[in-house]
Amino acid sequence: MSQLLFEEETFAIRGAVFEVYREMGSGFLEPVYQECLEKELASRGIPFISQPELNLSYKSRPLKQTYRPDFIGYEQIIIELKAVKAIAPEHKAQVLNYLKATNLRLGLLVNFGSHPKAQIERLVL
């Protein structure tokens, strides 16, 4: 039986996400969930960086443009937040592009806008 990539770390992050949703519910804008999840991750001792600025390149040449994923957890998991009715293909593409740009392998796409519970999708590169 194969084990999921970063299974324990993902379990811990999922627990924090579900706690934020349990406390706040749906209906807020993404920055509210960003701040709440930041507090929850910290309270659980989950290592993370919030909105780190990451450099991009094109054909091995650096770009002026940068991007900021919502979180990088455990130095290896992209965590991208949404507060929308449903996750769309472009949201998944965004996370996959973040993974390619960082050479990380796992992304969690979290949607706090769904009801009756938060939605989390694992995306593996």
N, C-alpha and C positions, 0 to 999 in steps of 0.2 A: 504494500500500500504506500503510495507516494505521499509525501508531506507537502502541505502548502508552503509557498515561499513566505518567510517571515511570519509564520502562523501565530506565534505567541505575541509578537509585537502588534500584529493586526488585531488580535483579540483585545489587547489592552486599549488600543485606539478606538475600536468599535464600542467598548464599554464607556469610554469618555463621551463619544458622540451620542450614544443612547441616553446617557445621563443628562446631557445638555438638552436633548429633545424632550425628555421627560419633564424637565424643569421649565423649559421655555415654550414648548409646543411649536406649531408652525405659525407663519404669518409675519415674522419679522424680516427685515432686510439682512443681507449677508453680513455686513459689518457687525451686527449684534451677535450673530452666531460665531463669528471670528473671535470676538472678544471673550465670549463665554467659553468657547472651546480652549482658548489660550489659558484661561483660569483653571479649567477642569484638567487639562493635560498637566499643568504645573502642580496642581494639588495631588495628582496621582503619581507624581515623580516620573512622568513619561518625558524623555528628552525630546526637545523640538526646537526648531528655529521658526519664528513667525515672519512671513513675507520677506525671505531673503532675496536680495537682488542677485540674479544670476546672469552671467554673460552668455551671449550667443555668438555663433560664428557661421560664416558662409564659405564653403570650400576652404576651410582652415584659416580664414581671415576673420578677425574680430569685427563684430557689428557694433554700432553705436547703441542700437536698441538692446534693452535688457528685458527680463521678465521676472515677475515675482509670484511664485506659487504661494498659496495661502500658508502652507506649512511644509516643512520637511521633518518627519518624525524619525527618531532613531538613526539619523544621518543617512537613511536609505529608503524612506518611503515618502513619496509626494502625497500630500493630502490637499485636495482641491474642494472648496466648499461652494455650494450653490443653494439658492433659496427660490426654487422655481417649482411650478406645478409638476413637471416631469423632466427627467434627464433626457436630453436630446443628443443626437449623434455628434453635433459640434462640441458638446461638453466632453464627450469621450475622446474626440480628436484632440482637444486642448490638452488633456492629461497625457495622452500618448505622445504628443509633441514635446511636452515637458520632460517626459521620460527619455526621449531621444536626445534632447538638448543636454541633459544632465548625466547621461549614461547610467541612470538608475533603472531598476527593473520592475518596481512595483509602485502603482499609484492607487489611491483610494479616492473615488469620486463620491462626495457626500452631499446629499440633497436634504436640506432641512425644510423645504417647501412642500414635501409630500405629506399626505395624511392617510392613515392614522399614525404612521411612524416614519422616522428618518430612513432614508434610502441610502445604502452604501454599495457601490460597485467596485470590485477589484479589477484592475487593469494591469496585465503583466506584459512587459515588452520582451 
